[in-house]
């Protein structure tokens, strides 16, 4: 049934009841490499349960598409939100340790992005985030769908 009056009349005449069906939404998504002299860090955090065993993963790429790093790590038992906060912190600390000054963070967590942008992050992360923000010339947090951030998503679940 395509929700038109004719279909409803046919169903009623045959005595068939209707039920709601979840429709499919098609989203067009794109992956873009960073501009010259910047690096793109795709990161993700995952938790098996809430709270549960958690992990994070990130990949780094240059503007030419070359891989800089692929990292996966465990976080122990934590909530999904803490895993998402820690994914950005661990990624940022890696960028700091390697001296990168123009960084784009791509994550699938809109909650983590809004927490970092509004500076309403957990107490244990405040000093680490301030240290990360002080060093680079430019940094940016970008929301990304799982389909474009699949490599980091897969690393986080290992």
C-alpha positions in Angstrom: 0.0 0.0 0.0 1.3 3.4 -0.9 -1.1 5.4 1.4 -3.5 6.6 -1.3 -7.3 6.5 -1.1 -7.7 3.8 -3.7 -5.5 1.4 -1.8 -7.4 2.1 1.4 -10.7 1.4 -0.3 -9.4 -1.9 -1.7 -8.1 -3.0 1.7 -11.4 -2.0 3.4 -13.5 -3.9 0.7 -11.4 -7.0 1.2 -11.5 -6.7 5.0 -7.8 -6.5 5.4 -6.4 -4.4 8.3 -3.6 -1.9 7.8 -0.4 -1.8 9.8 2.3 0.9 10.0 5.5 0.1 8.1 8.8 1.9 8.7 9.9 3.6 5.5 13.4 3.6 4.1 15.2 6.8 3.9 18.0 7.2 1.4 20.8 9.5 2.5 23.5 10.6 0.1 26.9 10.9 1.9 30.3 11.9 0.7 33.8 11.4 2.0 36.2 14.3 1.5 39.9 14.4 2.2 41.2 17.4 4.2 42.5 20.6 2.5 46.3 20.8 1.9 48.5 21.0 5.0 45.7 19.6 7.3 45.2 16.1 8.6 41.9 14.3 8.9 41.5 12.1 12.0 38.4 9.9 11.8 37.6 8.6 15.3 34.9 6.5 17.0 34.2 5.0 20.4 32.0 2.0 21.1 30.7 0.2 24.1 29.2 -3.3 24.3 26.5 -2.5 26.8 25.9 0.7 28.6 28.0 0.5 30.7 30.1 -2.3 29.1 33.4 -3.2 27.6 34.5 -0.1 25.6 37.1 0.8 23.0 38.1 3.4 20.6 39.7 3.6 17.2 41.0 6.3 14.9 42.6 6.7 11.5 44.7 9.6 10.2 44.9 10.8 6.6 46.7 13.5 4.8 45.3 15.7 2.0 46.6 13.3 -0.6 44.8 10.4 1.0 47.9 8.8 2.5 47.4 7.0 5.8 49.3 8.4 8.8 48.1 6.2 11.5 45.6 3.5 12.5 45.1 3.0 16.2 42.7 0.8 18.2 42.5 0.6 22.0 40.5 -0.7 24.9 39.0 1.5 27.6 37.8 -1.1 30.1 34.3 -0.7 31.4 32.6 2.6 30.6 29.5 4.1 29.1 29.0 4.9 25.4 29.2 8.6 26.2 32.6 8.3 28.0 33.9 6.1 25.2 33.0 8.9 22.7 34.6 11.6 24.9 37.8 9.5 25.3 38.0 8.7 21.5 38.4 12.4 20.8 40.9 12.9 23.6 43.1 10.0 22.6 43.0 11.1 19.0 43.9 14.7 20.0 46.7 13.5 22.2 48.2 11.6 19.3 48.0 14.6 17.1 49.8 16.7 19.8 52.5 14.1 20.2 53.2 14.1 16.5 53.3 18.0 16.2 50.3 18.4 13.8 49.0 21.9 13.9 46.0 21.8 11.6 43.6 19.0 12.5 40.1 18.0 11.5 38.4 15.5 13.9 35.6 13.5 12.2 33.4 11.6 14.6 30.0 10.0 14.5 29.0 11.3 18.0 27.0 14.5 17.9 26.8 14.3 21.7 30.6 14.4 22.0 30.8 17.3 19.5 28.3 19.4 21.3 30.0 18.6 24.7 33.4 19.8 23.4 32.0 22.8 21.6 30.0 24.0 24.7 32.9 23.1 27.0 30.6 20.9 29.1 32.8 17.8 29.2 33.4 15.5 32.1 35.7 16.9 34.8 38.6 14.4 34.1 38.7 15.6 30.4 38.9 19.4 31.0 42.7 19.8 31.3 43.5 17.3 28.6 41.1 19.1 26.2 42.5 22.5 27.1 46.0 21.2 26.3 44.9 19.8 23.0 43.2 23.0 22.0 46.1 25.2 23.0 48.6 23.7 20.6 47.2 23.5 17.1 46.7 26.6 14.9 43.3 25.3 13.8 41.1 22.4 14.7 37.6 21.5 13.9 35.1 18.8 15.0 33.0 17.4 12.2 30.0 15.1 12.5 30.0 12.1 10.2 27.7 9.2 9.5 28.9 5.7 10.3 29.0 4.9 6.6 31.7 7.4 5.9 33.6 6.7 9.2 33.4 2.9 8.8 37.1 2.2 9.4 37.2 4.0 12.8 33.8 2.4 13.7 35.2 -1.1 13.0 38.4 -0.4 15.0 36.4 0.8 18.0 34.4 -2.4 18.2 37.5 -4.7 18.2 
